[in-house]
Every structure is written in structure tokens, then in C-alpha cells.
Amino acid sequence: MHSDLIHLFKQIAYLSEADIELIKASFKPHFLGKGEYFLKAGDTNQYIGFLRKGLVRYFVDKNETEATFEFTKEGEFIADYQSFNSHTPSIQNIQAIEDCELLLINYPDVQYIFNHTQQGNLLGRIIVEHRFDVMVNQLLSIYMQNPEERYKRFVANYTSLAQRIPQYLIASYVGIQPQSLSRMRKRFAQENKPHH
């Protein structure tokens, strides 16, 4: 159950048997059904999740519509780190797009790993800072980029996931209506055709 997580950590730091046992004991299994929330805006983020299986999206409410700004797949961590670290309410929502199998760790257990394993600082940084810069940039890009730039960003970042993400959520990421998305796709396909 913990093998993917342990493998990820081992790529970054040496783990003793005791470290491995501590990590296994600290990360608890959790199931999130499709459409359910890992985190809702206004709540404080209590856990960091490691996605063993499944896909989630992050979104904020912008002008009374849902603006999706990030998709995260299996093998990665999910959380609103700012809320988690500072124990303050989140402005983000994290929702399962598919059924998700997770391993959850709470704040005291992250601190314990920090302080009681040889590589604690390194492991803690991986857990807490993993993709944090990406998140900030993704969130800012909702406000800074136009739909064409957002679509290019989607293609650059998530092409491998495109089959798993419903059209209306891709449109939510790009910041347009679903019917406009198909027009934009056609235009991009035309522009990117190889010229003979």
C-alpha cells in the first residue's frame, strides 16, 4: 500500500528501516469518491494526501464561476500547503475527478517525521514544498493569462491527462464556455498542422 510513497522518498533520501516503519504508520489510507472534496474553501487543510490512484482538480470561485487551476494525478501529493502550514482557512477547493485512493498525513505527524528521522528535513521539505511553487504560479495564471495562453498551458502541462479530464473541466481551466473550447481546439489544430 505504501510502496509508491516509499519509492518516491527513497529517490531523494536514504531511509532506515525505522524511518520506513514511521512513514508507514504516519500515512493512513483514505478513499475519496468521484466528486467528493478533499478540501473545501473556507475550511482549514488538516492533511497532506499522497495520491496512490486517481485524479483531482484544484479550483477557486472567481466571479461566481469555478476557475480550475491545477490537476494532480497518482504519484503526487495534494494539499493547500499555505492553509496546512499556517492553520488558516483555505481559499481553494480540491475535488476528486475520479475515485481516489489516498494516504493521508496530519500536521503533528509531518512535524514528527521532521524531527525524528535522519533525513527528516529533506523528507518534510519534499512533502510540504512538493509542487508548491507550481501551485502559486497556476493560481496566479488564472488572473494573469488570457484563455489562449491558458489553453497552451493546459496542452503543455496536461496532455497525458486530456483523456481523463471531462471537457467542461478543461473549459473551466482555460476560462471559457465548453462550446468555445471546441472552437479553440479546432483553431489550434489548424495552426499546428505541419506545412508541406
KOLTORDREN-861475 format. One record per atom (N, C-alpha, C): x, y, z. Coordinates in steps of 0.1 Angstrom, whole numbers, padded with zeros to 4 digits, always signed. Atoms other than C-alpha are relative to their C-alpha. Layout:
BEGIN
XYZ ...
END
This chain:
BEGIN
+0008-0012+0000 +0000+0000+0000 +0009+0013+0000 -0008-0012-0002 +0028+0024+0009 +0012+0000-0010 -0012+0002+0008 +0053+0011-0018 +0003+0012-0009 -0003-0011+0009 +0049+0040-0043 +0005+0012+0008 -0004-0012-0008 +0053+0066-0015 +0014-0003+0005 -0014+0003-0005 +0084+0048+0000 +0010+0002-0012 -0008-0001+0011 +0098+0046-0035 +0004+0014-0004 -0003-0014+0003 +0094+0083-0041 +0010+0006+0010 -0009-0005-0010 +0111+0091-0008 +0014-0005-0002 -0014+0006+0002 +0140+0067-0015 +0007+0006-0011 -0007-0006+0011 +0147+0085-0047 +0007+0013+0005 -0005-0013-0005 +0155+0116-0026 +0009-0002+0012 -0008+0001-0013 +0169+0104+0007 +0002-0015+0004 -0002+0014-0005 +0183+0073+0024 -0010-0002+0012 +0009+0003-0010 +0157+0057+0046 +0004-0013+0008 -0002+0012-0008 +0164+0033+0075 -0013-0008+0002 +0013+0008-0002 +0140+0005+0084 -0009+0007+0010 +0009-0007-0009 +0128+0026+0113 -0007+0012-0006 +0006-0012+0008 +0122+0056+0090 -0012-0006-0008 +0011+0006+0008 +0101+0033+0067 -0012-0003+0008 +0011+0003-0009 +0081+0020+0096 -0008+0012+0004 +0007-0012-0004 +0074+0055+0108 -0008+0006-0011 +0008-0006+0011 +0063+0067+0074 -0013-0008-0003 +0012+0008+0002 +0040+0037+0070 -0010+0002+0011 +0009-0003-0011 +0025+0044+0104 -0007+0014-0001 +0005-0014+0000 +0021+0081+0097 -0010+0003-0011 +0009-0002+0012 +0003+0079+0063 -0011-0010+0001 +0012+0009-0002 -0032+0065+0068 -0008-0001-0013 +0007+0001+0012 -0052+0051+0039 -0014+0007+0001 +0013-0007+0000 -0083+0070+0028 -0005-0001-0014 +0006+0001+0013 -0108+0067-0001 -0008+0013-0002 +0008-0012+0004 -0123+0097-0019 -0008-0003-0013 +0008+0004+0011 -0152+0090-0042 +0000+0011-0011 +0001-0010+0011 -0156+0108-0076 -0010+0011+0004 +0009-0012-0003 -0170+0143-0070 +0001+0004+0015 -0002-0004-0014 -0161+0143-0033 +0012+0010+0002 -0010-0010-0002 -0140+0170-0018 +0011-0005+0010 -0011+0002-0009 -0105+0166-0002 +0000+0013+0009 +0000-0013-0007 -0108+0203+0008 -0010+0009-0006 +0009-0011+0005 -0134+0230+0006 +0004+0013+0004 -0003-0014-0003 -0128+0267+0005 -0007+0004+0013 +0006-0004-0013 -0133+0282+0040 +0004-0010+0011 -0005+0010-0010 -0120+0250+0057 +0015+0001+0001 -0015+0001-0001 -0085+0246+0071 +0004-0014-0004 -0006+0012+0005 -0064+0220+0054 +0007-0008+0011 -0006+0008-0011 -0057+0193+0080 +0010-0010-0004 -0008+0012+0005 -0040+0167+0059 +0008+0004-0013 -0006+0001+0013 -0015+0163+0031 -0003-0014-0005 +0004+0013+0005 -0026+0135+0008 +0011-0004-0011 -0008+0006+0011 -0004+0112-0014 -0010-0008-0008 +0010+0007+0009 -0025+0101-0044 +0006-0013-0005 -0004+0013+0005 -0020+0064-0049 -0006-0003-0013 +0007+0003+0012 -0046+0062-0076 -0011+0011-0001 +0010-0010+0002 -0069+0088-0092 +0005+0013-0005 -0003-0013+0006 -0071+0124-0103 -0008+0010+0007 +0008-0011-0007 -0081+0156-0085 +0002+0013-0008 -0002-0014+0006 -0086+0192-0096 +0000+0010+0012 +0001-0011-0009 -0080+0224-0077 -0008+0011-0007 +0007-0011+0006 -0104+0253-0082 -0003+0011+0010 +0005-0011-0008 -0113+0287-0068 -0013+0005-0006 +0012-0007+0006 -0146+0306-0071 +0004+0014-0004 -0003-0013+0005 -0140+0335-0093 -0012+0006-0008 +0012-0007+0006 -0168+0359-0103 -0012-0010-0001 +0011+0009-0001 -0193+0332-0093 +0001-0012-0010 -0002+0012+0008 -0178+0306-0116 +0012-0008+0006 -0011+0007-0005 -0154+0278-0108 +0011+0001-0009 -0012-0001+0008 -0119+0285-0121 +0009-0011+0004 -0009+0011-0003 -0099+0253-0122 +0014+0005-0004 -0013-0004+0002 -0062+0259-0119 +0011-0010+0000 -0010+0010-0001 -0045+0226-0114 -0006-0014+0000 +0004+0014-0001 -0049+0189-0120 +0012-0008+0006 -0011+0008-0006 -0029+0163-0099 -0004-0014-0001 +0003+0014+0002 -0026+0126-0107 +0007-0008+0010 -0007+0009-0009 -0014+0095-0089 +0015+0002+0000 -0014-0001-0001 +0021+0095-0076 +0004+0014+0005 -0003-0013-0004 +0019+0131-0064 -0008+0004+0013 +0006-0005-0012 +0010+0150-0032 -0011+0010-0003 +0010-0010+0001 -0021+0171-0028 -0003+0007+0014 +0003-0008-0012 -0028+0199-0003 -0001+0015-0004 -0003-0014+0000 -0032+0236+0002 +0010+0003+0011 -0011+0000-0009 +0002+0240+0018 -0001+0012+0009 +0000-0012-0008 -0003+0275+0030 -0010-0002+0012 +0010+0002-0011 -0035+0266+0049 +0005-0011+0010 -0005+0011-0009 -0018+0234+0062 +0010+0005+0010 -0011-0004-0009 +0013+0251+0075 -0004+0011+0010 +0004-0011-0009 -0004+0282+0089 -0013-0002+0008 +0013+0004-0007 -0036+0265+0101 -0011+0011-0002 +0010-0011+0004 -0057+0292+0083 -0010-0006-0010 +0009+0005+0010 -0088+0287+0062 +0005+0002-0015 -0004+0000+0014 -0082+0279+0025 -0009+0007-0009 +0009-0006+0010 -0095+0298-0005 -0002-0010-0011 +0001+0010+0011 -0091+0266-0026 -0009-0011+0003 +0007+0013-0001 -0112+0236-0033 +0008-0011-0007 -0007+0011+0007 -0097+0202-0041 -0010-0011-0001 +0011+0009+0002 -0121+0178-0056 +0004-0012-0009 -0004+0012+0007 -0118+0142-0069 -0008+0000-0014 +0006+0002+0013 -0124+0138-0107 -0003-0014-0002 +0002+0014+0001 -0121+0101-0104 -0001-0006+0015 -0001+0006-0013 -0124+0077-0074 +0015+0000+0003 -0014-0002-0004 -0091+0083-0055 +0003-0009+0012 -0005+0007-0011 -0071+0061-0032 +0012+0009+0005 -0010-0009-0006 -0050+0083-0008 +0007-0006+0012 -0007+0002-0013 -0025+0081+0020 +0000+0014+0006 +0001-0014-0007 -0031+0110+0045 +0010+0001+0012 -0008-0003-0012 -0007+0125+0070 -0005+0014+0006 +0005-0013-0006 -0017+0152+0095 +0012+0008+0004 -0010-0010-0003 +0003+0182+0107 +0010-0005+0011 -0009+0005-0010 +0017+0167+0140 +0009-0011-0005 -0008+0011+0005 +0029+0136+0121 +0011+0005-0009 -0011-0006+0009 +0047+0157+0095 +0011+0006+0009 -0010-0006-0009 +0064+0176+0123 +0009-0011+0007 -0007+0011-0007 +0073+0143+0140 +0011-0006-0010 -0010+0005+0010 +0090+0130+0108 +0011+0010-0002 -0010-0010+0000 +0108+0163+0105 +0010-0002+0011 -0009+0000-0012 +0123+0159+0140 +0006-0014+0004 -0004+0013-0006 +0127+0121+0144 +0006-0009-0011 -0007+0009+0010 +0143+0108+0111 +0012+0007-0004 -0013-0005+0004 +0178+0113+0099 -0002+0010-0011 +0002-0008+0012 +0166+0128+0067 -0013+0008+0001 +0013-0007-0002 +0136+0145+0083 -0003+0013-0007 +0002-0014+0006 +0142+0180+0070 -0002-0002-0015 +0001+0002+0014 +0146+0167+0035 -0013-0006-0004 +0013+0007+0003 +0115+0144+0036 -0011+0010+0002 +0010-0010-0003 +0095+0172+0052 -0001+0010-0011 +0000-0010+0011 +0105+0196+0025 -0007-0005-0012 +0006+0006+0012 +0095+0172-0002 -0015+0000+0002 +0014+0001-0002 +0061+0167+0014 -0006+0014-0001 +0006-0013-0001 +0055+0203+0021 +0002+0009-0012 -0003-0009+0011 +0071+0220-0008 -0003-0006-0014 +0002+0007+0013 +0063+0195-0035 -0011+0007-0008 +0009-0007+0009 +0047+0214-0063 -0006+0013+0006 +0005-0012-0006 +0041+0244-0040 +0002+0012-0009 -0002-0011+0009 +0057+0268-0064 -0009-0001-0013 +0009+0003+0012 +0038+0252-0093 -0014+0006+0003 +0014-0004-0005 +0005+0258-0073 -0001+0015-0001 +0000-0015+0000 +0013+0295-0068 -0001+0006-0014 +0000-0004+0014 +0021+0300-0104 -0013-0003-0007 +0012+0004+0007 -0010+0281-0116 -0011+0009+0005 +0010-0008-0005 -0032+0301-0093 +0001+0014-0005 -0002-0013+0005 -0017+0334-0104 -0004+0001-0015 +0002+0000+0015 -0021+0324-0141 -0015+0002-0003 +0014-0002+0002 -0059+0324-0137 -0003+0015-0002 +0003-0014+0001 -0058+0361-0132 +0009+0008-0010 -0010-0008+0008 -0028+0370-0154 -0001-0004-0015 -0001+0005+0014 -0033+0349-0186 -0014+0000-0007 +0012+0000+0007 -0059+0351-0213 -0003-0015-0004 +0004+0014+0003 -0078+0319-0225 +0010-0007-0009 -0009+0007+0009 -0054+0312-0254 +0013-0004+0007 -0012+0004-0008 -0024+0313-0230 -0003-0012+0009 +0004+0011-0009 -0043+0291-0206 -0001-0013-0007 +0001+0012+0008 -0051+0266-0233 +0014-0006-0003 -0014+0004+0003 -0014+0265-0243 +0006-0006+0012 -0006+0006-0012 -0005+0259-0207 -0006-0013+0003 +0006+0013-0002 -0030+0231-0205 +0006-0011-0008 -0006+0010+0010 -0016+0214-0236 +0015-0003+0005 -0014+0002-0004 +0020+0219-0222 +0001-0009+0013 -0001+0006-0013 +0012+0206-0187 -0008-0014+0001 +0010+0011-0003 -0016+0180-0190 -0004-0008-0012 +0004+0008+0012 -0016+0164-0225 -0003-0014+0003 +0002+0014-0003 -0012+0130-0210 -0013-0003+0008 +0013+0002-0008 -0043+0135-0188 -0012+0004-0008 +0011-0006+0007 -0065+0150-0215 -0012-0009-0001 +0011+0010+0002 -0085+0118-0220 -0007-0003+0013 +0006+0002-0013 -0092+0116-0183 -0008+0012+0006 +0006-0012-0005 -0104+0151-0178 -0013+0004-0008 +0012-0004+0008 -0140+0160-0188 +0001+0013-0007 -0001-0012+0008 -0144+0187-0214 -0004+0013+0008 +0004-0012-0007 -0162+0211-0191 +0010+0004+0010 -0011-0004-0010 -0133+0210-0166 +0012+0005-0008 -0011-0006+0008 -0108+0217-0194 -0004+0014-0003 +0005-0014+0003 -0130+0247-0203 +0001+0008+0012 -0001-0008-0013 -0131+0257-0166 +0015+0004+0002 -0015-0004-0002 -0092+0256-0166 +0003+0011-0009 -0003-0010+0010 -0090+0276-0198 -0007+0013+0003 +0007-0012-0004 -0116+0300-0185 -0010+0005-0011 +0010-0002+0010 -0142+0297-0213 -0011-0010+0001 +0011+0010+0000 -0175+0280-0220 +0004-0012-0008 -0004+0012+0007 -0173+0244-0232 -0001+0001-0016 +0001-0001+0015 -0186+0253-0267 +0011+0008-0006 -0011-0008+0005 -0159+0279-0271 +0013-0009-0001 -0012+0008-0001 -0133+0252-0262 +0002-0008-0013 -0001+0008+0013 -0141+0231-0293 +0005+0009-0011 -0004-0009+0011 -0137+0261-0315 +0015+0003+0001 -0015-0003-0002 -0103+0270-0299 +0008-0012-0003 -0007+0012+0003 -0092+0234-0302 +0002-0001-0015 -0001+0001+0015 -0100+0234-0340 +0010+0010-0005 -0009-0010+0005 -0082+0266-0345 +0015-0003+0003 -0014+0004-0003 -0051+0254-0327 +0005-0012-0008 -0003+0012+0008 -0052+0221-0346 +0004+0005-0014 -0003-0005+0013 -0053+0241-0379 +0014+0007+0000 -0013-0008+0000 -0024+0264-0368 +0012-0009+0002 -0011+0009-0003 -0003+0235-0357 +0002-0012-0009 -0002+0011+0011 -0007+0213-0388 +0014+0002-0006 -0013-0001+0006 +0027+0205-0403 -0003+0006-0015 +0002-0005+0013 +0031+0225-0435 +0009-0007-0010 -0008+0008+0010 +0043+0206-0466 +0006+0010-0009 
END
